[in-house]
């Protein structure tokens, strides 16, 4: 007998049992219910197997490494590119995936990770003029990173790598007044030399002093106006 039919028979007998009054009838129904329960097949319920834990081979996180900011560099320029040379021992052996870089129109950020137990960062901001980020790149050379930045204005000479350096150099340049040169060339020349002396470093001041005294000796005159605190 199918398990489903046995279950239906048991349900109906239990209904009759509730309505039966006579003890013998109730006893017979109870006995029959017991026989049918004994005939029901044992159903083995398979419990869901626990999902095995998968051990993922995730790369271990690198320990926190000291970070070194690299500020020494050399540079030059051509009509199309500005090139920055950053010395870093053994950088040619670094996995390229450990070197990250990004360019903006006015600078770059470079990170060399886990090289010799250290992280290295190289940052440049405020370039003298604009570059083309998508046409700029870095190259690994022997003990050096070469940063090649494409000039936005080809053929334009930068003279200085950063705008701050360029502005400072412009401030230090002697100022020529064409009208003063026409009116009194000697006075204008003296003013220019005095400005160079006042704004120059020690080496510049020594050079001007030497030139001034040699000029005095050659002319053998005391009519030349004083040059500051010489």
C-alpha positions in Angstrom: 0.0 0.0 0.0 1.3 3.4 -0.9 2.4 5.7 1.9 -0.1 8.3 0.8 -3.0 5.9 1.0 -1.9 4.7 4.4 -1.8 8.3 5.6 -5.4 8.9 4.3 -6.7 5.7 6.0 -5.1 6.7 9.3 -6.7 10.1 9.1 -10.1 8.6 8.5 -9.8 6.0 11.3 -8.8 8.8 13.7 -12.0 10.6 12.7 -14.0 7.5 13.4 -12.2 7.1 16.7 -13.4 10.5 17.9 -17.0 9.5 17.1 -16.8 5.9 18.5 -18.5 5.3 21.9 -18.1 1.6 22.6 -14.8 0.5 24.1 -14.4 -2.5 21.8 -14.9 -0.4 18.7 -12.4 2.2 19.9 -9.9 -0.5 20.8 -10.2 -2.1 17.3 -9.8 1.3 15.6 -6.7 2.1 17.7 -5.3 -1.3 16.9 -5.8 -0.7 13.2 -4.2 2.7 13.3 -1.2 1.2 15.0 -1.0 -1.5 12.3 -1.2 1.1 9.5 1.5 3.2 11.2 3.7 0.2 11.3 3.2 -0.3 7.5 4.3 3.3 6.7 7.7 3.3 5.0 10.5 5.0 6.9 11.4 8.2 5.1 15.0 9.1 5.3 15.2 12.8 5.3 18.5 13.9 4.0 19.7 17.0 5.8 21.4 19.5 3.6 25.1 19.1 3.7 26.9 22.0 5.1 28.6 24.1 2.4 32.3 23.5 2.7 34.3 26.6 3.5 36.4 27.6 0.6 39.8 28.9 1.6 40.6 31.7 -0.9 44.2 32.3 -1.8 44.1 36.0 -1.2 47.4 37.8 -1.4 48.7 38.7 2.0 48.5 42.3 2.7 51.9 44.0 2.6 53.2 45.2 5.9 53.2 49.0 6.4 56.4 50.2 4.9 58.3 53.4 5.4 57.6 56.0 2.8 60.4 58.1 1.2 59.6 61.3 -0.6 62.1 61.8 -3.5 62.8 65.5 -4.2 66.1 65.4 -6.1 65.9 65.4 -9.8 67.4 66.7 -13.0 65.6 68.0 -16.1 65.9 69.2 -19.6 63.6 70.1 -22.5 63.2 69.8 -26.2 60.7 71.5 -28.5 58.1 68.8 -27.8 59.0 67.3 -24.3 60.1 68.2 -20.9 62.1 65.4 -19.3 62.6 64.8 -15.6 65.3 62.4 -14.5 64.7 60.8 -11.0 67.5 58.7 -9.6 66.3 55.5 -7.8 68.7 52.6 -7.3 67.6 49.4 -8.9 64.3 50.8 -10.1 64.7 49.0 -13.5 64.0 45.7 -11.6 60.7 46.8 -10.1 57.6 45.1 -11.3 55.7 47.6 -13.5 52.6 46.8 -11.5 54.3 48.3 -8.4 54.7 51.7 -10.2 51.7 53.9 -10.3 51.6 57.3 -12.0 49.2 60.0 -12.9 49.5 63.2 -14.8 47.6 66.5 -14.7 48.0 69.5 -17.0 50.4 71.0 -14.4 52.2 68.1 -12.7 52.4 64.4 -11.8 52.3 61.9 -9.0 54.4 58.7 -9.0 54.5 56.0 -6.4 56.9 53.1 -6.4 55.7 50.4 -3.9 57.7 47.9 -1.9 61.0 48.6 -3.5 63.8 47.5 -1.2 61.4 47.4 1.8 60.3 51.0 1.2 57.6 53.0 -0.7 58.8 56.0 -2.8 56.7 58.9 -3.8 57.6 61.6 -6.4 55.3 64.6 -6.8 55.5 67.6 -9.0 53.0 70.5 -8.9 52.9 73.9 -10.6 54.8 73.2 -13.8 56.1 76.3 -15.7 53.6 75.6 -18.5 50.8 73.2 -19.3 51.5 69.6 -20.5 49.3 67.0 -22.3 48.6 64.3 -19.7 47.4 61.6 -22.1 50.6 62.0 -24.2 53.0 61.9 -21.2 54.6 58.8 -19.8 57.3 57.4 -17.5 60.0 54.9 -18.4 62.1 52.6 -16.3 65.8 53.1 -16.9 68.9 51.8 -15.2 68.8 53.2 -11.7 66.5 56.0 -12.9 62.9 56.9 -13.7 62.5 59.0 -16.8 59.4 61.2 -16.8 58.5 62.4 -20.3 55.9 65.3 -20.3 54.5 66.4 -23.6 54.4 70.2 -24.0 51.0 71.7 -24.8 52.8 74.6 -26.5 55.4 72.9 -28.7 58.5 74.9 -29.3 58.0 77.1 -26.3 61.1 77.3 -24.0 60.3 76.9 -20.4 63.7 78.0 -18.9 62.6 76.8 -15.5 60.7 73.6 -14.6 58.2 75.2 -12.2 56.2 78.4 -12.4 57.6 79.5 -9.0 61.2 79.1 -10.1 60.4 81.0 -13.4 58.7 83.9 -11.6 61.6 84.2 -9.1 64.1 84.3 -11.9 62.1 87.0 -13.7 62.1 89.1 -10.5 65.9 88.8 -10.3 66.5 90.0 -13.8 67.9 93.5 -14.1 65.2 96.0 -15.2 66.1 98.2 -18.2 64.5 101.6 -18.6 64.8 102.6 -22.2 64.1 106.3 -21.5 66.7 106.4 -18.7 69.2 104.7 -21.0 68.7 107.4 -23.5 68.8 110.3 -21.0 71.8 109.0 -19.0 73.3 105.7 -20.1 76.0 105.7 -17.4 73.4 106.3 -14.6 71.1 103.5 -16.0 74.1 101.1 -16.1 75.0 102.0 -12.5 71.4 101.4 -11.4 71.3 98.1 -13.1 74.6 97.0 -11.5 73.4 98.2 -8.1 70.2 96.1 -8.5 72.2 93.1 -9.5 74.5 93.6 -6.5 71.6 94.1 -4.0 69.7 91.1 -5.2 72.6 88.8 -6.0 74.1 86.0 -3.9 77.6 86.2 -2.3 79.2 84.9 -5.5 77.4 87.5 -7.6 78.5 90.3 -5.2 82.1 89.2 -5.3 82.0 89.2 -9.1 80.5 92.7 -9.3 83.0 94.1 -6.7 85.9 92.7 -8.6 84.6 94.1 -11.9 83.9 97.4 -10.3 87.4 97.8 -8.8 89.1 96.7 -12.0 87.1 99.2 -13.9 88.1 101.9 -11.5 91.8 101.0 -11.7 91.7 101.1 -15.5 90.0 104.4 -15.6 92.1 105.8 -12.7 89.3 108.1 -11.8 87.3 108.9 -8.7 84.4 110.4 -10.5 82.5 107.2 -10.7 79.4 107.1 -8.4 79.5 104.8 -5.4 78.0 101.3 -5.8 76.2 100.7 -2.5 78.2 99.2 0.3 81.3 97.9 -1.8 
